[in-house]
Each structure stands twice: as C-alpha cells, then as structure tokens.
Amino acid sequence: MAITYERYLKLNIDSSLIGFEHVGKGGVNYFCTPKGAKVIGQTGTDGIHFCSVSGFGRMVFAVSPMNTPGNYVHPIARDFPDFLRLLLSCGDASIPEQVYCWNEEQFDAFLQGNPLSAEQQAVLDTIREKLMLSPIEKPFAYIKELQAGFDYSRIKYTEDYYEWVPEEPKIPEWKVYFNGSFWGKHSRERAGKEIPINKQFVWSDKSCHIPAIYNFGKGLVADLCIQVPAESIYSFMGKWQLSADSYGSNYTEEQHMQINAENPLVINISPKIVINGAVLPSSNGTGISWNPCFPDRNSLEAESAIRHYKLDSAYGWIIQRFAFPWGKKRKPLIKTLSLTLVQDPVPVAGPHFHISAPSECIKFTHPVTGTKHTLTIHEYQRQEISGEHFGSQNYEFPTHYTAMSYALSPDMPNSAFTVTDCVCSDQPRQKSVNPKEPQASCSVCIGIIGGGHGLFTLISHSKSQDKLHAVCSALHFIPAEDVEWRMTFYERKSEDITVELLQA
C-alpha cells in the first residue's frame, strides 16, 4: 500500500475533482476516527475521510462523521490499489462511501444520473495509465462482500467517541433460571442445565419449535418458539396504522380488544407437562417477541434468544418460557416427557344494549358459533357502596353503581361470555376542606365484583330456577341515568395439542 500511495502522490494531480483531496499537515481527526488510523485523503464535504487502521493490514476505511451512530466507519477496499480501482469504476470517492446504505438499483441509478465531466475523466485516465490499474468490474458487489464479512466490533475508538456515542449495552449471557423470566434471576438461584430437544411441529397454522428444556432441583423450564411470517406482521401493522412508536393510542377500548386479538406476535398459552404419566401444570411463565419489521427496536433478551437458538431473524418470533415445579421433594428420573399446549380464549367484542326495565329480553347471535341466545334480565337497580370499603382518608371514591342479574338461554359459562359497562369508573378525587378549591384526582383503576364483599344482593331475592349471572356497572359520584352494556365473547382459536418430547 505504501509504495502505491507514494507513487500516487507523485502524480501531483488535482484529485479533489474525484472526491479524494490530499490531507494537509494538520491532518484530519474526528470523534469517530478509529484508534490507530492513518488518514490518506478526504472528500472535502461533511468531514468524510479515508484511512488505514492499525491491526487491519492494508484495508482502506471510509469514516463519515455525519452518519447515524453505528454507521460511522466502513471498510471499502482491501488495499489502496483496490481503492484506486474503485475510483476508476465509480468516478468519485464519495460513491463507495455510500454503498453501505444502498441497494444495487440505487447504486446503478446514481452512476447513470451523475456522468463524469471531462476534467474528472482526465484525472482518472492519468491514474489508470501512470499506475497501470484497471477498474473493478463489479464495484458494488466487491464492497458489499467486503462489508458483509467484516467484524465491526474489532474497531477501537478514542475516549472522544464514547463521549458522543454511549457504548451499546451488551447482549446478556444466555442463562436460564427457574423463576421463568428472561430478565435475570432471584438471589442466589443457579442456572439450569440445558437439555436440547429440537422438537418442531405445527399447531393449527403455526410453525412451532421447542429447542430445549432446562433441568433444576425445583422443576423443569421449557422454551417454546412460535414462528410468525413477516408478511402477516406487516399486514397487521398496515391495517391498524401501527408503527414502532405507536400502538394504537387513538383507538377505542373495543378496537384495542380487536387489535390484541389480531396481533400475530401475541398468544396466551396455559401449558401442562406430563412426566412419567404425572401432570405438572406451570407455576409461572413469561414471553418476549422478535419483530423483524423493526430489528433495531427489539429487546436485548429477544436478540439473545434469537442468537442462542439460531432462529431466522427474517421471521417474527413469539418466545414463551414456562416453569413446571416437580410437586415432590425429589427430582424424578425422566423416562417419558410430553407437553400439552392450551390456548387461552381471546376476547371478541359483541353488541351493546340498554335496559329499560327488569324482565326485558335481549336476543343476540354468537359471532363465532352462530348460536342464537336470549339474555333475560331478572333484577336491575341502582345501588350504593359504603365509602368505608375503600379505607382512604385523603381521597373520595365514587360509590354509585347499577347492579344487574340475568340468565342466558342457552347458557354459557362466565369464561365464554361476560357483560360489562362500556365506560370506566370515575377517578377518585382528593378531599378538600374548602369546597370552592379545585380538587385533584389520581389515576386509580376501580372495579367491583358481583356478589363479593356484600356489594351485590339481588340474586338472593330471586326465586327463579335459572342459573343467574351477576354484574355491576362502573362506579360514579352521581348515579348514572342510563348504562350502556357491552357483551364480550371469548374464543379459542386453536385446539389443544400434545407434543412428545422424550420417550422411554
């Protein structure tokens, strides 16, 4: 490199015409110039300069201080002769510097849209003839190949760099603990022993993978990875106009319900594991997801799981972890092992209705099964709860609500159908000595359960033999003149599945 570079300098040409100005005696040094850099030229705009770096042999790097963090430094040539050959192919040093963020169509379009001037061509002809160099035939492919195989973590920077750019957090070391979390451990808990499983199967239309289980003195931990096509994520986000920074903040409660039900990266599962014929329900679990639409916005824990299990990052992934305690003092010798997955029901918003009087009947059709039902009101009245239930001396709480009992024909369990108020309860407000002073409120979620703590007494007065369901409206400071009720149905989208993991 040194010989070719010295011969190049002796040409005494005006290389500023091709974006490669000579560096003066003061040199060039920016916060992102790597340690051990020897600057060999600059473009003359935006502080972009070119250098070799100690520890990387004859490789030539482009340094671009105006780029985004993480994109300041890129290798563009294996040595200085190749760098000059790139200039012969591209016509200007600024073009190889931009290849890292271009595709080939953009690269070709830029070359076609920026033809060389006669002065530029004369400089390039001098380089080609005097140094006996030929243009690189496929400059875009050359640079992309060089950058794809380069380990950027090897580049070291000065202290000035880290004052401008905080050091990126490191991906946590892969260790699994029995608390079932992806985020560390409890006290002196030890990491579990990984037992590779590599079980792949299809659940409904989902491609699933159980890469490993982990053995502990307390029980087992299993990781479940569910693959999600990127196309379904893009389609979902486009439908609801969602982005990395916005998750439908302007939508109604019912729209949020539908968004969560349709989100391809969300699934709630209640698993059971069977060891030697004994059923062990999970004690706890948690999940993370990988979204390929925004790879830079995923958590470090998700990236760690993707790397450890060698999952294809071009897909979306739901990664769930479940802990199963042994239920015995001694850890059993595992002879057979299977995992049963049960999907939790997903809420589906139904019709709204108003009640004018007891004994009123509301007919509706189940949106999933198509079954026709009748909801019959048995008792319906306003009630008030004592403020003593809240036990606060500093805040006033709303106490007025409407209580209702109803029967369904044909009946449905509470796990499959509920009725709720369409509005939320009034927020508590701070007590004020002077009623003319403004009263501050605090954000507290208030809910009451029919039949609990003596709040609901209508059912005891009914002589009907029908199974009655009880529900209370939201709480208000002033009794509500009318309540708008909403039906909610709960749908299971996938049937249970049992997967054999180990066999005797």
CORUR-V864930 format. One line per field, one symbol per residue. ss: DSSP state (2 for helix, 1 for strand, 0 for the rest). A space follows every 10 residues. Layout:
# CORUR-V864930
ss = ???
This chain:
# CORUR-V864930
ss = 0222222220 0000222200 1000000000 0000001111 1100000011 1110000001 1110000000 0011111002 2222222222 0022222222 2002222222 2220000222 2222222222 2000000022 2222222200 0222000022 2222000000 0000000000 0000000000 0011111111 1110011111 1111100011 1111111102 2222222222 0010010000 0022222222 2200000011 1111100111 1001111111 0222222002 2222222200 0000011111 1111100000 0000001111 1110011111 1110000000 1111100000 0111111111 1111002220 0000110001 1111111110 0000001111 1000000011 0000000000 1000000000 0000000022 2000000011 1100010000 0000111111 1000001111 1100
